[in-house]
Every structure is written in C-alpha cells, then in structure tokens.
Amino acid sequence: MNINSKLKELEPNYIRHVLAKSQEIEGSINLTIGEPDLKTARIVLEKSAKYMLETQLCYSPLGGVVEFREEIAKFYNNQYGSSYDRDNVLVTVGSTEGISTALRGILNPEDEVIVVKPAYPLYGGLITLSGAKIVYVDSTENGYKVSADILEGAITPKTKAIILNYPSNPCGTILSEEEVEKISRLAVEKDIYLISDEIYSELIFSGNKFYSPAAVKEVRDNLIVVNGFSKSHSMTGWRVGYILANKTLRNHLLKISQYTISTPSTLSQYGGLVALKEDINLEDNLRKYEERALYIYNLLKKIGFEVVKPEGTFYVLADYSKLSSLNSLDFSMKLLEDTGVAVVPGKSFGVENCIRISCTQELEVLEEAGKKLEEYFKG
C-alpha cells in the first residue's frame, strides 16, 4: 500500500534520537528537550481541579471558550499594544497545532515559505506535508537575527509567507523594534503572510525587550500570531495555545481546526484562563532560566566554543568548530558516549558545527554537566 509521498521527504527528529540514546546510558544528563522543569503555578492546578470536580466537562465551543478568547485578546493588547478582540482568537491544541493549522490554511502546492535558519524543525516538516516549498535564509552571519533586507532577497512571486520565531529557538535572540517594523511593512508591501511564532515571548532576560509584529497596525491583515502556555507557564502537558489573525482568516482557520480536533480541551482552556486572570508571578522562573542560561553561556565560552548570548528562552546555541571537525550529529553522539551529557545537534535546526543546550534542569545539574564537559575538553 502506498503512503503520502511527502512523508518520505521528512528527516528524522534528531532531538528525539539523541534523547533516546541518552536514556540507554545510566546517569546521563539530559539537556535536549525544551520541557520546563519548573512547576505549573499552584493556583492553576487548584482552580482547574476544583472546576473539573464541580463541572461536567463538555465539548468546548468551536474555536474556544468565549471568555478565554476575550482574555487572550486582552492580554495581547495590554502586553504588546495590539487591538484584537475575541473574534480574532482561535484556541488550538498547543502552539504546534496552531502552526499546523495556519500553514494548512494559507498554503497551496508550489507556494513558497521563507524560514530563517537556524530553524525549529517543525516548520519544514509541516511545509513539506502541505506540498509547498521551503526557502531557507541564513541568519548566522547577521548575529543570528534575520533582517528585512535578508528576507527581501528571498522573496519571489511564489512566496506566500515568512515565518519568524523570536525569541528564537535555538538561539535565544530577539529582533529590535525597528527590524520588526521593517519586516512587518515588507510583508504588507509584498502582500504575503507573516507568521510570528511567539511561544517564548514571555521568557525575556533582563535588559532586553520583545517586540511583537502585533503592535504594527499596517500588518494586521497579513499577520498570524501563534502562542501558548507551554513555555511561559510550564503547561506543556495541558496542550493549550492560540492563533491571532484577522477575522476572515480566523474563520477559515476555524474550519481546519474543526475538522482536525473538533474542539480543544475544555479543562485545558480553563487552566489557561486561570493563568491569564490570576496575578501569577513568573519572575522567579525567569530569573532561574536566565541564571542557568548565563552559566552555560560562560562555561562554553571558557571551554572554547563560540556562543550566541541568549536574550531570552532557556536555550544556548554554541559553535564547536574550534574544538572538532565532526558533523553535529556525530559530535553530539560522541559527547554523549564520552561524557554522558546529551545535547541537541545543530543538524536538527538546519545548521552544522553547532549544538543546542536546553537549560531546563536545576543549576546543580547543569554544574555537574559543566564539570564533565570541562574535564572532557581539557583532556
């Protein structure tokens, strides 16, 4: 029996490959998956549990619970100076489904989508499955930050969309307000969609600020924002995210969501609603992520890596070219075998000679990993 031919074009998930190998090694230290180790706020857990015990959990309204959609719009307007209302909001099963729904909603076969390298691997897979073409642009020579000029050079008559992911996974970099405005206006000028994956937008380190294209009025009709609660509120298992888009597009995307998931989880939406309405202090979590990321950043620099200084997220990207000539998958596997420290090969993000470290372990665990790495490279 034949399968979807596009599946044969998809590369394996190297992140999961290294993770699986690490689980075979006793005492290994897993620095691969972007899974927050810090706990979900207790008030979210308590109120959600109470709601579940006292309420019959029925199907959610199509597109999401109205009150939840209102709070999402209000949050974005307060945080980023946008002007959304509930009819701009589509609740999704995490930001992953949000990105999938957005791409399936706008792409036709042979359309082109511009993706910035290093790139979260999900984008390429979903574009391929849609029958569209991925056009990569490289940000490595521009401080791991794309510019409007770089993007403009990749636009053709077939370009349908640009995907931005800032703060960046795997780099932790952020675009300036000026560059965000330039890119937004470029999308309007070329009449293409701008998909802004902002799942790390609340994880910004001290001295930095995140600027969302949602604040640029001119791009409103071309803009699709995707976000969620997995990273900011340590709610990965809740699988709750959302799309913000113009109302006409939002209603078309609702059709895709309806035929894919029917409706998102009612309980998860309630948890997201509590997360937005309660005065939850995320500063302690953010301080820990920053402390950990800066520890890894300084450690790797000391060893001899060339390291991108993260401005947000909980990732550190490091170039090992001065230390080894191995490709990134072989380098990561050798590092795992020789030290027991599991990291992600740059190949996962479309770049070589790099590794990504996820700082979602206690500082003591990162320090243990650091000692192993220092001893290994000194030898």
N, C-alpha and C positions, 0 to 999 in steps of 0.2 A: 504493500500500500504506500502511496506517495504522501508526503507531508508538505507543509508550506515550505517552498524552496528557499524563502528568505531565512529560515532557521539555520540553514547550512552556512550562511554568511556571518552568523553571530560568533564572536570569540568567547571562550570560556571566561568565567568570572575568576580572575587570578586572586582576588582578595579572599574568596572562599577557599581557593586551592591552598593558599598558604595557611589559612586558619585550620583547615582540615589536617594538614601535616603537623601543625603545632600541637593539635590535640592528641597526636600519637606520641609526643615526647613528654615524658614525665617532668614536671617542674618548669615547663616552658612559660614564658611571659608573653601574653597576647597583647600586642599593640597594633592590631589590624582594624577591627570593626569600629565604626563610629557609633557605638552604643553607650550613651551616658550611664555612668555608674552611680551618679548622684540621684538620690531618691525623689520620686514624684512628691510634690507638696502634700502634706498630710490632709489639709483641708479638702483637696481634690478627691482624695481617697475616701475620706469620711462622708462627705456630702454625696458622692456618687454611690457609695454603698447604701446610704440611707434612702436615696432616690430609688435604687434598684429594689430594695426591700419593701418599699411603700407603694411602688408604682408598677403596674403591668407594662412591661416593655413591649411596645407595639412597633410596627413599621414607622419609620420617620416619614415626614412629608417629603415628596420628591425635591431633591436639591438641598435638603437640610432643614432643620428646625428653624422657624422664623426668628425666634428670639436669639438664637445662636448666630444666625446670619447678621442680625442687627448689631450684635456685639462685635463681630469681626469687622464690619464696616466702620463702626465707631472707633475701634482700636486702630485701624489703619489711618483713619482721618486724624486722630489725635497724635499718632506716632510719626506720621510721615507727610502730613499736610495734603492728603488726597481728599476727594469729595465723593466717596462711594456711599451707596445705601444698600439695603438688604437684597435688592434685585440685581445687584452686581455680583453677588456672592453665590458660589456653588460649593457645597461641602463635599469633600472627597474622602476616600479611604487612604489617608496619609497623602503626603505630597507626591509620592510615586504615582498613585493613580491620577493625581492632578496633572502631572506632566504628561502621562499617557493619554488622558482624555483631551488635553489641549492639543497635542500633536495629531491625534487621530481626527480631531475636529477641523483642523485647518489644512492638513496635507493631502495632496493628490499625488499619484505616481509621477515621478520625474521632477517634482518640486525639489528645491534645494534649501537646506537649513544650515546656517553658519553656526559652528560650535567652536568655542575657544579652548585650545589646549594650554595646559593640562585640563582634561575634561572628565567629569563624572561619567562613568561608563554607561549608565542607564540611557543617556541621551542618544548615543549612537545606536544602541540596540533598538530603541523604540522608533527611531527614524528609519532604520533599515526595514523593520517589520511593516512600516507604513508604505514601503515601496518608494520612498523619497531618497534623495542623495545627501550625504553628509559632506559639508565643505568645512574642513578644519582650518582655523587660523591659529598661529602660534604666538603666545604672549610671553614666552620665556626670555626673549631679548628685550622686552619692554617692562622689566621688573615684575613679570607675572601679572600684568594688568593690561587688558586689551584697551585699544583706543578707537575712537570713531574713524580715524584715518586707516588703521589696520582693517577694520570691518568694511569700510567703503571699498577698499581694494579687492574684496572677495565677493562683492555683490554683483550678480548677473541678472538678466531678465527672468531667470528661473527661480531666483531667491524668493522664498516665501516667509522666512522667519530668521531671526537671530536669537540664540539662547544665551542669556547672561546668567552666571552663577557667582554672585558676590554677596557676602563674604565667600571666598572661593573654597571649595573642596576639590583639590587637596592643599591649596597654598595658604589659605587664611588671609589673602589680600583683599583690599576694598578699593573701589573706584572713588575718585574725587567727585564732588558735586558738579564741577564744571564738565568732567568727562561724561557723567551720567546724563547731563542735559544735552551734550553734543550727540551722544548715541541715540537718545530719545528723538531728537529732531531729525537725525539721519533716517530713522525708521519711518517717520512721517513723510519726509521728502521722497523716499524710495517706495512708499506705500507698501511696507512689509510689516509683519508682526514682530513685536519684541516680547519674548518670553523671559520673564525675570524670576528665576528660582531663588527665593529669599528665605530658605529654610533655616539659615544660620544668622538671620538679620538681628536677632536679639543677643547674639554672642559676640559682642564687640568689646575689645580690650581698651583699657584706659588710654586717653589721649587720642582716640580715634572716633569716627562717627560714620554710620552707614547712611547712604542716600539712596532712596528708592525712586525709580522712574515714575512711581505713582504720584509723586509731587509735581511732575511736569505736565501741566494741563494739556499741552498740544498733543501729547502722545496717547491720551486717554483711549481713543478708539482703536489704536493699534496695539495696546498693551495687554498682556496676560500675566498677572502675578500669581505665583504658586507659593504657598507657605503652609505651615502646620505647627504642631505642638511637640513633635518627637524630640527635637534637639533642645529647644529653649526650655521646655517644661519636663524633660525626661519622661516623655509619654510615648515611647516608641511602640510599645505593645498595644496602645489604645487605637492606633491606626486612624487618626483623625487629622485631616488637613483641609485646604480650601483653595479655590481659584477665585481671583477677582478679575472681571472682564467687563467690556461694555455689554449692555443688557441684551442686545440682539445676539451677540456671540454667546453670551452666557446661556441663553435659552436653547441655542443649538447644541452647546456642550452638554446641557442637561439631558438631551436625548441619548447621547453616548453613555453618560453615567447611568441613566435609567436602564439601558439595555445591557450594561456591563455588571452593575452591582445592585440594581433595583434602588435601594436606598442605603445610606451609610448607617452604622450602628447608632441607635438612639442613646444608649448608655455612654458611648464614647463622646458623642456630641454634648451630652450633659457635663461630662468631665471637662471638655474644652470650654464650655460656658462658664463653669466654676473658675477655671484657670484665668479667664479674662475678667470676670466680675470681681473676684476677690483680690485684695491687695497683697499679692504674693511677692515676697522679696526674693528676687533672683540674683541679687548682688553677691551673696556668699558663694553661690555656684560659679558665677562668672569669675570671681576672684580666684577660686581654686583652679579653674580651667586656665586662666592666664598665668598663674604661678607655675603650673605644670608645663605649659607650652614654652614659657621662657626658660625653664630649667632644661628642657630637651634642646631648645634652640642653642643655648650657651654651651651645653655639653657637646653637641655635634660639631659646633664651630671649633671647639677646643681640640677635638679629635682630628679635624682636618676636612670635614665636609663643608661644602658651600651651601649655606642655609638661607631659605627665604624667611624673613622675620614675620611671624603671623600678626595680623592686626585684629583677628577675630577667629571664630570657630574653636575647635580643640585639636587641630591638626598642625603638624610641622612637615614641610617638604624639604628634603635635603639631597644635594647632588654629591655623589661619591666618586666623581671622575678622577680625582687626585689620589684615590685610595685603591681603585680596582678598575680593570678593563672588562669585567664580566657584564653581560646584559642584566637588566634589573631583576628578571625572574630568577636567574641563576645566582645572582648576588644575594637576593633575599633568602633563597633556599639554603645557600651556604651559611649565611649568617644565622639562620635558624638551627641548622645542624651543628654548627660550631659553638654557638653561644646560648641557644635556647630562647633567643629573642625573636619574636615573629613580627615582621613589618610588611608593609604592602609594596610590591614592586611598582615603579613608575609606569611600567607597561600597562597597568590597569587603567591609567589615565591618558594613555597615548603618548607618553614621553619615556625616554630612556635615561640611564645613568642617574636615576633618582629613586628614592624611597619615601614613603609617607608613614609617619608615626602618628597614631591616634593616642591622645593624652587622656584617655578615659579610664585611668587606673589611679589609685591613691599615689600621692607623691612618693611614699616609701617604696612602692612597687617600681615606679619609674626610676628611682635612685638605684634600686637593685639592678634593673636593666642597664642603667648607665654605667655601673661598675663593670658589668660583664662586657659591655661594648668598649670601654676604655682599656681594659686588660687585653681584649682581643686585638685591637688595633695597635696597641703598644708593642705587642709581640711580633 
